[in-house]
Amino acid sequence: MNRLKILISAHELSPGQGSECAVGWNLVTRIARYHDVTVLHALGSQFVPEAYKQAIDAWISANGNPNNIRFIAVPQPRATLLLAKLNRQVTRNISSIGLPVIYFMGYRLWQKEAYRTAEKLVKENSFQIVHQLTSVTFKEPGYMWKLPVPFVWGPTGGNSALPVRFFPHLGFRTGLYEFLRIIATRFSIEFGTRINKAIRKSSMIYAFSANDERKFRSRGAEEVRVMLDTGCDIDEGFGFGVPGFVFRVSSSDFKDKGSKLKVLWCGQLIKRKALEILLKAVAGDPFLRENVEITIIGDGPLRKHYEKLAHSLFFLPDTRYPIPDTRPKVTFTGLLPREQVFNYMKTSDVLVHTSYREAASTVIPEALSFGLPVICHDISGMSIAITDECGIKVPLKSYDESIIGFRSALKPVVQNSKLVIGLRNGALHRATELSWDSMAEQIASDYNKIVEAK
């Protein structure tokens, strides 16, 4: 593999934060093993304007910069900071980005500033590839595609839509939001001038779902490869980062005979994550009620609602279940440090992920890294990440069918310990296939192919 000069734009980039910051950091630092990388990143988020640089500087101070990455921090424009202040007043801090329309107005201004910096860099350096990395949403492609350098974009996507039959159970506010999101998404892909120019200019797009791949190809993309927007860190799981390492789960690692199946659920307690699907799936079946123990990690605006729902489903007097001990234990832990979440993953039997709209939530590759099988909806990035060897996928058709689907998926897991052992070994194997290392190596190799083709 020839070592190339690469310019990467990664608005979110930080070793100390998760989500898209983790996507940027894990890929940039690994791609730099193969190529000379210059990365443009935000000085900080819109709401904490210097957070990213502070975290990067602290990391380099402690670990050095072994791959000689050139970090260039681009401050948030003044107008972006003013919009962020307005956003916080309007939304009262109820979400990480506030009102999306205001947030992305500010984000677009940063992209313009980053492009002006990139123009100067391209004139001074002979970059062979420019890569638009984060944010991962396709709705804001930035401006790097305008540079006279082969353009790579992604992982990106976001063209999935919720089935109409799901809407009656969302409530008016959430249903309206999802409806407007579908309209905005379709309008963006059909009429977004910059989006379609970026698609046609790209030498490679990494799409995080099969649906996104089809959309990008239909809009004239030259080359599209399916790739998740998050990866497995086998250093933190059972793989210990050793190439070719294979960890085998045996019956001695599984739950004791007669004990309850330990189900783990992790995420924000918001409507989109649909925790109630798991609660209703278990509560509606006497066998599962007696044999399942649920731990819920996370917090959010719906926590009290879900606690009341769990109490009403499992713990209120019920003549059908006269003995309280036969009912499943449902535990809400609230937010936990990452290390404690990993401890729960090590001691659980299966992760259930009920979200009805997701790319590929970071909790899924984290679970696989610990040999934890996953039961989830068959949508977006989850369709790619989870195979029959490492989990069970439930079709997303309607709310009621999802409850039935998760219930049907849990039953054989409770009944068949050999099935779980096989799924756990499959999860460990899948983790190596979806590792950050594998993703970065693929991207680094594609850079060379693009340059050679030009």
C-alpha positions as a LaTeX table, in Angstrom:
\begin{tabular}{lrrr}
\hline
Residue & $x$ (\AA) & $y$ (\AA) & $z$ (\AA) \\
\hline
Met1 & 0.00 & 0.00 & 0.00 \\
Asn2 & 1.49 & 3.35 & $-1.06$ \\
Arg3 & 1.55 & 6.06 & 1.58 \\
Leu4 & $-0.54$ & 9.00 & 0.38 \\
Lys5 & $-1.20$ & 12.54 & 1.55 \\
Ile6 & $-4.78$ & 12.71 & 2.79 \\
Leu7 & $-6.92$ & 15.68 & 3.88 \\
Ile8 & $-9.86$ & 14.73 & 6.13 \\
Ser9 & $-12.69$ & 16.97 & 7.28 \\
Ala10 & $-14.10$ & 15.70 & 10.59 \\
His11 & $-16.19$ & 18.31 & 12.40 \\
Glu12 & $-16.69$ & 15.91 & 15.32 \\
Leu13 & $-13.32$ & 14.59 & 16.48 \\
Ser14 & $-12.47$ & 13.81 & 20.08 \\
Pro15 & $-10.89$ & 10.93 & 22.03 \\
Gly16 & $-13.01$ & 11.74 & 25.06 \\
Gln17 & $-16.53$ & 11.59 & 23.66 \\
Gly18 & $-18.72$ & 8.99 & 22.03 \\
Ser19 & $-21.11$ & 9.05 & 19.08 \\
Glu20 & $-19.80$ & 10.93 & 16.02 \\
Cys21 & $-16.74$ & 12.22 & 17.87 \\
Ala22 & $-15.75$ & 8.57 & 18.37 \\
Val23 & $-16.34$ & 7.84 & 14.66 \\
Gly24 & $-14.02$ & 10.68 & 13.69 \\
Trp25 & $-11.33$ & 9.81 & 16.23 \\
Asn26 & $-11.29$ & 6.04 & 15.71 \\
Leu27 & $-11.09$ & 6.28 & 11.92 \\
Val28 & $-8.69$ & 9.24 & 11.63 \\
Thr29 & $-6.17$ & 7.77 & 14.08 \\
Arg30 & $-6.25$ & 4.38 & 12.36 \\
Ile31 & $-6.15$ & 5.67 & 8.77 \\
Ala32 & $-3.00$ & 7.54 & 9.80 \\
Arg33 & $-1.23$ & 4.19 & 10.22 \\
Tyr34 & $-1.31$ & 3.86 & 6.44 \\
His35 & $-1.22$ & 7.46 & 5.13 \\
Asp36 & $-0.03$ & 10.95 & 6.02 \\
Val37 & $-3.16$ & 12.58 & 7.44 \\
Thr38 & $-4.07$ & 16.22 & 7.90 \\
Val39 & $-7.43$ & 16.60 & 9.63 \\
Leu40 & $-9.63$ & 19.68 & 9.90 \\
His41 & $-11.86$ & 19.51 & 12.95 \\
Ala42 & $-14.01$ & 21.86 & 14.98 \\
Leu43 & $-12.31$ & 23.54 & 17.91 \\
Gly44 & $-15.29$ & 22.29 & 19.91 \\
Ser45 & $-19.00$ & 21.69 & 19.61 \\
Gln46 & $-21.48$ & 24.52 & 19.10 \\
Phe47 & $-22.34$ & 24.37 & 22.79 \\
Val48 & $-18.85$ & 23.73 & 24.24 \\
Pro49 & $-16.70$ & 25.68 & 21.75 \\
Glu50 & $-13.20$ & 24.40 & 22.78 \\
Ala51 & $-13.99$ & 20.88 & 24.00 \\
Tyr52 & $-12.55$ & 18.88 & 21.08 \\
Lys53 & $-9.17$ & 20.59 & 20.97 \\
Gln54 & $-8.77$ & 20.34 & 24.73 \\
Ala55 & $-9.48$ & 16.60 & 24.62 \\
Ile56 & $-7.09$ & 16.06 & 21.68 \\
Asp57 & $-4.31$ & 18.09 & 23.33 \\
Ala58 & $-4.73$ & 16.13 & 26.58 \\
Trp59 & $-4.59$ & 12.82 & 24.73 \\
Ile60 & $-1.45$ & 13.79 & 22.80 \\
Ser61 & 0.16 & 15.02 & 26.01 \\
Ala62 & $-0.44$ & 11.61 & 27.57 \\
Asn63 & 0.15 & 9.36 & 24.56 \\
Gly64 & 2.15 & 11.35 & 22.02 \\
Asn65 & 1.28 & 11.53 & 18.33 \\
Pro66 & 2.76 & 8.26 & 17.01 \\
Asn67 & 1.39 & 8.60 & 13.48 \\
Asn68 & 2.20 & 12.31 & 13.14 \\
Ile69 & $-1.34$ & 13.40 & 12.41 \\
Arg70 & $-1.60$ & 17.10 & 11.64 \\
Phe71 & $-4.56$ & 18.40 & 13.64 \\
Ile72 & $-5.98$ & 21.75 & 12.51 \\
Ala73 & $-8.74$ & 23.15 & 14.72 \\
Val74 & $-11.26$ & 25.38 & 12.96 \\
Pro75 & $-13.23$ & 27.55 & 15.44 \\
Gln76 & $-17.00$ & 27.74 & 15.31 \\
Pro77 & $-17.97$ & 30.96 & 13.46 \\
Arg78 & $-19.41$ & 33.72 & 15.61 \\
Ala79 & $-22.78$ & 33.38 & 13.88 \\
Thr80 & $-22.80$ & 29.66 & 14.73 \\
Leu81 & $-22.26$ & 30.40 & 18.42 \\
Leu82 & $-25.09$ & 32.94 & 18.38 \\
Leu83 & $-27.37$ & 30.37 & 16.75 \\
Ala84 & $-26.35$ & 27.81 & 19.37 \\
Lys85 & $-27.27$ & 30.24 & 22.15 \\
Leu86 & $-30.67$ & 30.77 & 20.54 \\
Asn87 & $-31.04$ & 27.02 & 20.11 \\
Arg88 & $-30.48$ & 26.35 & 23.80 \\
Gln89 & $-33.05$ & 29.01 & 24.77 \\
Val90 & $-35.64$ & 27.59 & 22.40 \\
Thr91 & $-35.14$ & 23.91 & 23.29 \\
Arg92 & $-34.18$ & 24.29 & 26.98 \\
Asn93 & $-31.39$ & 21.70 & 26.66 \\
Ile94 & $-33.77$ & 18.82 & 25.96 \\
Ser95 & $-31.49$ & 17.20 & 23.37 \\
Ser96 & $-27.81$ & 17.05 & 22.45 \\
Ile97 & $-28.17$ & 19.28 & 19.38 \\
Gly98 & $-31.36$ & 21.17 & 20.22 \\
Leu99 & $-33.61$ & 22.06 & 17.30 \\
Pro100 & $-32.07$ & 20.37 & 14.23 \\
Val101 & $-32.89$ & 23.17 & 11.77 \\
Ile102 & $-31.03$ & 25.74 & 13.91 \\
Tyr103 & $-28.17$ & 23.36 & 14.66 \\
Phe104 & $-27.54$ & 22.58 & 10.99 \\
Met105 & $-27.65$ & 26.25 & 10.03 \\
Gly106 & $-24.70$ & 26.74 & 12.37 \\
Tyr107 & $-23.02$ & 23.54 & 11.19 \\
Arg108 & $-23.20$ & 24.68 & 7.57 \\
Leu109 & $-21.43$ & 27.92 & 8.49 \\
Trp110 & $-18.61$ & 25.89 & 10.06 \\
Gln111 & $-18.33$ & 23.82 & 6.89 \\
Lys112 & $-17.85$ & 27.00 & 4.87 \\
Glu113 & $-15.08$ & 28.09 & 7.22 \\
Ala114 & $-13.44$ & 24.66 & 6.98 \\
Tyr115 & $-13.59$ & 24.82 & 3.19 \\
Arg116 & $-11.82$ & 28.18 & 3.13 \\
Thr117 & $-9.06$ & 26.66 & 5.26 \\
Ala118 & $-8.93$ & 23.59 & 3.01 \\
Glu119 & $-8.55$ & 25.73 & $-0.12$ \\
Lys120 & $-5.37$ & 27.26 & 1.29 \\
Leu121 & $-4.03$ & 23.87 & 2.36 \\
Val122 & $-4.61$ & 22.31 & $-1.06$ \\
Lys123 & $-2.68$ & 25.14 & $-2.73$ \\
Glu124 & 0.26 & 24.57 & $-0.36$ \\
Asn125 & 0.20 & 20.75 & $-0.30$ \\
Ser126 & $-0.15$ & 18.02 & $-2.90$ \\
Phe127 & $-3.04$ & 16.14 & $-1.29$ \\
Gln128 & $-4.12$ & 13.05 & $-3.23$ \\
Ile129 & $-7.49$ & 12.47 & $-1.50$ \\
Val130 & $-9.94$ & 14.67 & 0.41 \\
His131 & $-12.39$ & 12.84 & 2.69 \\
Gln132 & $-15.59$ & 14.28 & 4.20 \\
Leu133 & $-15.93$ & 12.14 & 7.33 \\
Thr134 & $-18.15$ & 13.60 & 10.07 \\
Ser135 & $-20.96$ & 14.47 & 10.59 \\
Val136 & $-22.30$ & 11.27 & 9.12 \\
Thr137 & $-25.65$ & 12.65 & 7.89 \\
Phe138 & $-25.94$ & 12.97 & 4.13 \\
Lys139 & $-28.05$ & 16.11 & 4.52 \\
Glu140 & $-24.96$ & 18.25 & 5.08 \\
Pro141 & $-22.18$ & 17.26 & 2.62 \\
Gly142 & $-20.00$ & 20.28 & 3.34 \\
Tyr143 & $-17.95$ & 21.82 & 0.53 \\
Met144 & $-14.83$ & 19.64 & 0.27 \\
Trp145 & $-16.19$ & 18.10 & $-2.92$ \\
Lys146 & $-15.45$ & 21.42 & $-4.67$ \\
Leu147 & $-11.69$ & 20.96 & $-4.25$ \\
Pro148 & $-9.60$ & 19.78 & $-7.26$ \\
Val149 & $-8.81$ & 16.50 & $-5.48$ \\
Pro150 & $-10.55$ & 13.07 & $-5.61$ \\
Phe151 & $-13.41$ & 13.23 & $-3.09$ \\
Val152 & $-14.43$ & 10.48 & $-0.64$ \\
Trp153 & $-17.55$ & 10.78 & 1.52 \\
Gly154 & $-18.77$ & 8.79 & 4.47 \\
Pro155 & $-19.80$ & 6.65 & 6.17 \\
Thr156 & $-22.99$ & 8.57 & 5.53 \\
Gly157 & $-26.70$ & 8.01 & 5.01 \\
Gly158 & $-30.05$ & 8.62 & 6.63 \\
Asn159 & $-32.60$ & 7.82 & 3.91 \\
Ser160 & $-34.58$ & 5.30 & 5.97 \\
Ala161 & $-38.24$ & 5.97 & 6.69 \\
Leu162 & $-40.57$ & 4.60 & 9.34 \\
Pro163 & $-43.40$ & 2.36 & 8.04 \\
Val164 & $-46.78$ & 4.10 & 7.97 \\
Arg165 & $-48.32$ & 1.34 & 10.11 \\
Phe166 & $-46.05$ & 2.38 & 12.97 \\
Phe167 & $-47.39$ & 5.94 & 13.17 \\
Pro168 & $-50.64$ & 5.37 & 15.15 \\
His169 & $-48.58$ & 4.36 & 18.21 \\
Leu170 & $-46.19$ & 7.32 & 18.18 \\
Gly171 & $-48.48$ & 9.99 & 19.52 \\
Phe172 & $-49.19$ & 13.29 & 17.78 \\
Arg173 & $-45.94$ & 15.11 & 18.55 \\
Thr174 & $-43.56$ & 12.24 & 17.71 \\
Gly175 & $-45.66$ & 11.23 & 14.72 \\
Leu176 & $-45.57$ & 14.77 & 13.34 \\
Tyr177 & $-41.81$ & 14.91 & 13.84 \\
Glu178 & $-41.28$ & 11.61 & 12.00 \\
Phe179 & $-43.59$ & 12.70 & 9.18 \\
Leu180 & $-41.76$ & 16.01 & 8.73 \\
Arg181 & $-38.44$ & 14.14 & 8.84 \\
Ile182 & $-39.55$ & 11.86 & 5.99 \\
Ile183 & $-40.61$ & 14.86 & 3.90 \\
Ala184 & $-37.35$ & 16.70 & 4.61 \\
Thr185 & $-35.26$ & 13.62 & 3.80 \\
Arg186 & $-36.99$ & 13.00 & 0.48 \\
Phe187 & $-36.79$ & 16.66 & $-0.45$ \\
Ser188 & $-33.08$ & 16.73 & 0.38 \\
Ile189 & $-32.13$ & 13.74 & $-1.77$ \\
Glu190 & $-34.31$ & 14.85 & $-4.69$ \\
Phe191 & $-33.65$ & 18.59 & $-4.74$ \\
Gly192 & $-30.59$ & 19.27 & $-2.57$ \\
Thr193 & $-28.18$ & 20.92 & $-5.01$ \\
Arg194 & $-25.04$ & 20.52 & $-2.91$ \\
Ile195 & $-26.00$ & 16.99 & $-1.90$ \\
Asn196 & $-26.38$ & 15.84 & $-5.49$ \\
Lys197 & $-23.21$ & 17.63 & $-6.61$ \\
Ala198 & $-21.30$ & 15.92 & $-3.80$ \\
Ile199 & $-22.76$ & 12.54 & $-4.80$ \\
Arg200 & $-21.77$ & 12.96 & $-8.45$ \\
Lys201 & $-18.32$ & 14.37 & $-7.63$ \\
Ser202 & $-17.45$ & 11.56 & $-5.22$ \\
Ser203 & $-14.95$ & 8.90 & $-6.16$ \\
Met204 & $-16.27$ & 6.75 & $-3.32$ \\
Ile205 & $-19.23$ & 6.97 & $-0.94$ \\
Tyr206 & $-19.48$ & 4.76 & 2.13 \\
Ala207 & $-23.19$ & 4.21 & 2.80 \\
Phe208 & $-24.30$ & 2.85 & 6.17 \\
Ser209 & $-27.33$ & 0.97 & 4.86 \\
Ala210 & $-28.38$ & $-0.90$ & 1.72 \\
Asn211 & $-31.19$ & 1.64 & 1.21 \\
Asp212 & $-28.69$ & 4.50 & 1.28 \\
Glu213 & $-26.49$ & 2.64 & $-1.19$ \\
Arg214 & $-29.40$ & 2.35 & $-3.64$ \\
Lys215 & $-30.29$ & 6.03 & $-3.21$ \\
Phe216 & $-26.75$ & 7.24 & $-3.85$ \\
Arg217 & $-26.36$ & 5.03 & $-6.92$ \\
Ser218 & $-29.68$ & 6.28 & $-8.31$ \\
Arg219 & $-28.41$ & 9.88 & $-7.93$ \\
Gly220 & $-25.28$ & 9.20 & $-9.99$ \\
Ala221 & $-22.64$ & 8.05 & $-7.50$ \\
Glu222 & $-19.58$ & 6.61 & $-9.23$ \\
Glu223 & $-18.77$ & 4.02 & $-6.55$ \\
Val224 & $-20.64$ & 3.11 & $-3.34$ \\
Arg225 & $-19.53$ & 0.67 & $-0.65$ \\
Val226 & $-21.70$ & $-0.35$ & 2.32 \\
Met227 & $-19.94$ & 0.41 & 5.60 \\
Leu228 & $-21.29$ & 0.94 & 9.11 \\
Asp229 & $-20.93$ & 4.36 & 10.71 \\
Thr230 & $-19.50$ & 2.80 & 13.85 \\
Gly231 & $-17.11$ & $-0.01$ & 14.65 \\
Cys232 & $-16.13$ & $-2.61$ & 17.23 \\
Asp233 & $-13.23$ & $-1.93$ & 19.55 \\
Ile234 & $-11.97$ & $-5.43$ & 20.24 \\
Asp235 & $-9.30$ & $-4.00$ & 22.57 \\
Glu236 & $-12.11$ & $-3.44$ & 25.10 \\
Gly237 & $-13.88$ & $-6.74$ & 24.51 \\
Phe238 & $-12.82$ & $-10.36$ & 24.77 \\
Gly239 & $-10.58$ & $-10.11$ & 21.69 \\
Phe240 & $-7.94$ & $-8.06$ & 23.52 \\
Gly241 & $-6.77$ & $-6.59$ & 20.22 \\
Val242 & $-4.78$ & $-9.69$ & 19.24 \\
Pro243 & $-4.88$ & $-10.35$ & 15.45 \\
Gly244 & $-6.58$ & $-13.62$ & 14.69 \\
Phe245 & $-7.68$ & $-14.08$ & 18.29 \\
Val246 & $-10.65$ & $-16.42$ & 18.67 \\
Phe247 & $-12.44$ & $-16.59$ & 22.01 \\
Arg248 & $-14.75$ & $-19.56$ & 22.44 \\
Val249 & $-17.74$ & $-19.40$ & 24.75 \\
Ser250 & $-18.62$ & $-22.68$ & 26.40 \\
Ser251 & $-21.60$ & $-23.85$ & 28.44 \\
Ser252 & $-19.74$ & $-22.92$ & 31.63 \\
Asp253 & $-19.87$ & $-19.25$ & 30.55 \\
Phe254 & $-23.66$ & $-19.30$ & 30.17 \\
Lys255 & $-26.27$ & $-18.71$ & 32.85 \\
Asp256 & $-26.72$ & $-21.38$ & 35.49 \\
Lys257 & $-29.45$ & $-23.89$ & 34.89 \\
Gly258 & $-32.71$ & $-22.57$ & 36.26 \\
Ser259 & $-31.56$ & $-18.96$ & 36.47 \\
Lys260 & $-33.23$ & $-16.18$ & 34.53 \\
Leu261 & $-32.00$ & $-14.94$ & 31.18 \\
Lys262 & $-30.24$ & $-11.61$ & 31.72 \\
Val263 & $-31.49$ & $-9.17$ & 29.12 \\
Leu264 & $-29.67$ & $-5.84$ & 28.72 \\
Trp265 & $-31.17$ & $-2.72$ & 27.15 \\
Cys266 & $-29.01$ & 0.42 & 26.68 \\
Gly267 & $-29.92$ & 3.83 & 25.30 \\
Gln268 & $-31.62$ & 7.16 & 25.76 \\
Leu269 & $-35.08$ & 6.91 & 27.26 \\
Ile270 & $-36.77$ & 8.68 & 24.36 \\
Lys271 & $-39.63$ & 7.70 & 22.07 \\
Arg272 & $-37.45$ & 6.64 & 19.14 \\
Lys273 & $-35.66$ & 4.00 & 21.22 \\
Ala274 & $-39.03$ & 2.30 & 21.93 \\
Leu275 & $-38.19$ & 0.59 & 25.23 \\
Glu276 & $-41.87$ & $-0.22$ & 25.75 \\
Ile277 & $-41.64$ & $-2.83$ & 22.97 \\
Leu278 & $-39.32$ & $-4.94$ & 25.12 \\
Leu279 & $-41.38$ & $-4.41$ & 28.28 \\
Lys280 & $-44.63$ & $-5.37$ & 26.57 \\
Ala281 & $-43.02$ & $-8.30$ & 24.74 \\
Val282 & $-41.90$ & $-9.87$ & 28.01 \\
Ala283 & $-44.90$ & $-8.87$ & 30.12 \\
Gly284 & $-47.38$ & $-10.35$ & 27.66 \\
Asp285 & $-45.98$ & $-13.88$ & 27.87 \\
Pro286 & $-46.14$ & $-15.94$ & 31.12 \\
Phe287 & $-43.07$ & $-18.00$ & 30.20 \\
Leu288 & $-40.91$ & $-14.95$ & 29.57 \\
Arg289 & $-42.20$ & $-13.23$ & 32.70 \\
Glu290 & $-40.90$ & $-16.12$ & 34.78 \\
Asn291 & $-37.57$ & $-16.53$ & 32.98 \\
Val292 & $-36.31$ & $-13.08$ & 32.01 \\
Glu293 & $-34.50$ & $-10.44$ & 34.04 \\
Ile294 & $-34.22$ & $-6.97$ & 32.44 \\
Thr295 & $-31.59$ & $-4.31$ & 33.13 \\
Ile296 & $-32.16$ & $-0.90$ & 31.53 \\
Ile297 & $-29.15$ & 1.41 & 31.27 \\
Gly298 & $-29.74$ & 5.02 & 30.31 \\
Asp299 & $-31.70$ & 8.12 & 31.10 \\
Gly300 & $-33.89$ & 10.63 & 29.34 \\
Pro301 & $-37.16$ & 12.56 & 29.39 \\
Leu302 & $-39.27$ & 9.38 & 29.36 \\
Arg303 & $-37.60$ & 7.65 & 32.31 \\
Lys304 & $-40.45$ & 8.25 & 34.77 \\
His305 & $-42.96$ & 7.16 & 32.13 \\
Tyr306 & $-41.12$ & 3.91 & 31.52 \\
Glu307 & $-40.65$ & 3.23 & 35.22 \\
Lys308 & $-44.40$ & 3.61 & 35.73 \\
Leu309 & $-45.07$ & 1.39 & 32.71 \\
Ala310 & $-42.74$ & $-1.33$ & 34.01 \\
His311 & $-44.41$ & $-1.17$ & 37.42 \\
Ser312 & $-47.87$ & $-1.47$ & 35.93 \\
Leu313 & $-46.87$ & $-4.35$ & 33.65 \\
Phe314 & $-44.89$ & $-6.41$ & 36.14 \\
Phe315 & $-45.43$ & $-5.40$ & 39.73 \\
Leu316 & $-49.05$ & $-4.40$ & 40.30 \\
Pro317 & $-51.29$ & $-7.11$ & 41.84 \\
Asp318 & $-52.34$ & $-9.57$ & 39.21 \\
Thr319 & $-54.48$ & $-12.61$ & 39.95 \\
Arg320 & $-52.78$ & $-14.51$ & 37.13 \\
Tyr321 & $-49.41$ & $-14.20$ & 38.91 \\
Pro322 & $-50.11$ & $-14.60$ & 42.63 \\
Ile323 & $-46.45$ & $-15.24$ & 43.53 \\
Pro324 & $-44.39$ & $-12.01$ & 43.13 \\
Asp325 & $-41.10$ & $-13.90$ & 42.78 \\
Thr326 & $-42.21$ & $-15.39$ & 39.46 \\
Arg327 & $-42.25$ & $-11.95$ & 37.88 \\
Pro328 & $-39.13$ & $-10.67$ & 36.15 \\
Lys329 & $-36.81$ & $-8.23$ & 37.80 \\
Val330 & $-36.75$ & $-4.89$ & 35.95 \\
Thr331 & $-33.92$ & $-2.58$ & 36.96 \\
Phe332 & $-33.37$ & 1.02 & 35.82 \\
Thr333 & $-29.74$ & 1.98 & 36.46 \\
Gly334 & $-29.76$ & 5.47 & 34.97 \\
Leu335 & $-26.65$ & 6.74 & 33.19 \\
Leu336 & $-23.47$ & 4.82 & 33.99 \\
Pro337 & $-19.77$ & 5.32 & 33.26 \\
Arg338 & $-18.59$ & 3.43 & 30.20 \\
Glu339 & $-16.66$ & 0.90 & 32.28 \\
Gln340 & $-19.75$ & $-0.02$ & 34.27 \\
Val341 & $-21.76$ & $-0.46$ & 31.07 \\
Phe342 & $-19.08$ & $-2.86$ & 29.84 \\
Asn343 & $-19.30$ & $-4.80$ & 33.11 \\
Tyr344 & $-23.02$ & $-5.29$ & 32.52 \\
Met345 & $-22.28$ & $-6.48$ & 28.98 \\
Lys346 & $-19.85$ & $-9.06$ & 30.34 \\
Thr347 & $-22.46$ & $-10.49$ & 32.71 \\
Ser348 & $-25.56$ & $-10.32$ & 30.48 \\
Asp349 & $-26.86$ & $-12.98$ & 28.10 \\
Val350 & $-28.34$ & $-10.87$ & 25.30 \\
Leu351 & $-28.68$ & $-7.22$ & 24.27 \\
Val352 & $-32.14$ & $-6.16$ & 23.10 \\
His353 & $-32.16$ & $-3.00$ & 20.97 \\
Thr354 & $-35.71$ & $-1.88$ & 20.17 \\
Ser355 & $-35.06$ & 1.42 & 18.36 \\
Tyr356 & $-37.23$ & 1.89 & 15.28 \\
Arg357 & $-34.90$ & 4.44 & 13.61 \\
Glu358 & $-31.15$ & 4.11 & 13.91 \\
Ala359 & $-28.06$ & 3.97 & 11.73 \\
Ala360 & $-25.96$ & 1.52 & 13.71 \\
Ser361 & $-26.04$ & 2.49 & 17.36 \\
Thr362 & $-22.63$ & 2.33 & 19.06 \\
Val363 & $-24.06$ & 0.01 & 21.70 \\
Ile364 & $-24.40$ & $-2.76$ & 19.10 \\
Pro365 & $-20.71$ & $-3.07$ & 18.12 \\
Glu366 & $-19.79$ & $-2.63$ & 21.78 \\
Ala367 & $-22.05$ & $-5.57$ & 22.68 \\
Leu368 & $-20.58$ & $-7.73$ & 19.91 \\
Ser369 & $-17.08$ & $-6.93$ & 21.19 \\
Phe370 & $-18.04$ & $-8.60$ & 24.46 \\
Gly371 & $-19.62$ & $-11.61$ & 22.80 \\
Leu372 & $-23.12$ & $-10.40$ & 23.55 \\
Pro373 & $-25.75$ & $-11.48$ & 20.97 \\
Val374 & $-28.14$ & $-8.78$ & 19.75 \\
Ile375 & $-31.88$ & $-8.82$ & 19.09 \\
Cys376 & $-32.92$ & $-5.75$ & 17.09 \\
His377 & $-35.10$ & $-4.44$ & 14.29 \\
Asp378 & $-34.04$ & $-5.38$ & 10.77 \\
Ile379 & $-33.36$ & $-1.80$ & 9.63 \\
Ser380 & $-30.56$ & 0.47 & 8.39 \\
Gly381 & $-27.10$ & $-0.28$ & 9.74 \\
Met382 & $-28.46$ & $-2.93$ & 12.10 \\
Ser383 & $-29.42$ & $-5.01$ & 9.06 \\
Ile384 & $-25.75$ & $-5.03$ & 8.10 \\
Ala385 & $-24.19$ & $-5.39$ & 11.53 \\
Ile386 & $-26.29$ & $-8.29$ & 12.79 \\
Thr387 & $-26.26$ & $-11.65$ & 11.02 \\
Asp388 & $-27.95$ & $-14.93$ & 11.86 \\
Glu389 & $-24.68$ & $-16.03$ & 13.45 \\
Cys390 & $-24.61$ & $-13.25$ & 16.08 \\
Gly391 & $-28.21$ & $-12.24$ & 16.71 \\
Ile392 & $-31.84$ & $-12.14$ & 15.67 \\
Lys393 & $-33.46$ & $-9.41$ & 13.55 \\
Val394 & $-37.14$ & $-8.52$ & 13.85 \\
Pro395 & $-38.93$ & $-7.10$ & 10.76 \\
Leu396 & $-40.13$ & $-3.52$ & 11.20 \\
Lys397 & $-43.73$ & $-3.57$ & 9.99 \\
Ser398 & $-45.96$ & $-2.24$ & 12.73 \\
Tyr399 & $-45.86$ & $-1.56$ & 16.46 \\
Asp400 & $-47.89$ & $-4.63$ & 17.41 \\
Glu401 & $-45.92$ & $-6.91$ & 15.09 \\
Ser402 & $-42.67$ & $-5.63$ & 16.63 \\
Ile403 & $-43.88$ & $-6.62$ & 20.12 \\
Ile404 & $-44.77$ & $-10.08$ & 18.83 \\
Gly405 & $-41.48$ & $-10.29$ & 16.91 \\
Phe406 & $-39.27$ & $-9.48$ & 19.91 \\
Arg407 & $-41.30$ & $-11.90$ & 22.04 \\
Ser408 & $-40.79$ & $-14.66$ & 19.47 \\
Ala409 & $-37.07$ & $-13.87$ & 19.25 \\
Leu410 & $-36.56$ & $-14.04$ & 23.02 \\
Lys411 & $-38.28$ & $-17.39$ & 23.56 \\
Pro412 & $-35.72$ & $-19.65$ & 21.86 \\
Val413 & $-32.90$ & $-17.70$ & 23.53 \\
Val414 & $-34.41$ & $-18.49$ & 26.94 \\
Gln415 & $-35.12$ & $-22.11$ & 26.08 \\
Asn416 & $-31.93$ & $-23.12$ & 24.27 \\
Ser417 & $-28.58$ & $-22.48$ & 25.95 \\
Lys418 & $-26.72$ & $-24.05$ & 23.01 \\
Leu419 & $-28.28$ & $-21.43$ & 20.72 \\
Val420 & $-26.99$ & $-18.64$ & 22.96 \\
Ile421 & $-23.51$ & $-20.15$ & 23.12 \\
Gly422 & $-23.43$ & $-20.29$ & 19.32 \\
Leu423 & $-24.66$ & $-16.70$ & 19.03 \\
Arg424 & $-22.05$ & $-15.51$ & 21.54 \\
Asn425 & $-19.23$ & $-17.10$ & 19.57 \\
Gly426 & $-20.74$ & $-15.62$ & 16.42 \\
Ala427 & $-20.81$ & $-12.19$ & 18.06 \\
Leu428 & $-17.10$ & $-12.36$ & 18.86 \\
His429 & $-16.32$ & $-13.36$ & 15.28 \\
Arg430 & $-18.53$ & $-10.61$ & 13.90 \\
Ala431 & $-16.78$ & $-8.06$ & 16.11 \\
Thr432 & $-13.47$ & $-8.74$ & 14.38 \\
Glu433 & $-15.13$ & $-8.24$ & 10.98 \\
Leu434 & $-16.66$ & $-4.93$ & 12.07 \\
Ser435 & $-13.69$ & $-3.57$ & 13.98 \\
Trp436 & $-12.43$ & $-0.01$ & 13.59 \\
Asp437 & $-9.15$ & $-1.54$ & 12.40 \\
Ser438 & $-10.88$ & $-3.39$ & 9.55 \\
Met439 & $-12.84$ & $-0.27$ & 8.55 \\
Ala440 & $-9.72$ & 1.92 & 8.48 \\
Glu441 & $-7.75$ & $-0.66$ & 6.51 \\
Gln442 & $-10.54$ & $-0.85$ & 3.92 \\
Ile443 & $-10.69$ & 2.94 & 3.57 \\
Ala444 & $-6.90$ & 3.22 & 3.34 \\
Ser445 & $-6.84$ & 0.58 & 0.62 \\
Asp446 & $-9.64$ & 2.32 & $-1.30$ \\
Tyr447 & $-7.65$ & 5.57 & $-1.27$ \\
Asn448 & $-4.88$ & 3.82 & $-3.16$ \\
Lys449 & $-7.28$ & 2.30 & $-5.68$ \\
Ile450 & $-8.86$ & 5.71 & $-6.34$ \\
Val451 & $-5.49$ & 7.38 & $-6.91$ \\
Glu452 & $-4.30$ & 4.57 & $-9.14$ \\
Ala453 & $-7.52$ & 4.76 & $-11.20$ \\
Lys454 & $-7.06$ & 8.49 & $-11.75$ \\
\hline
\end{tabular}
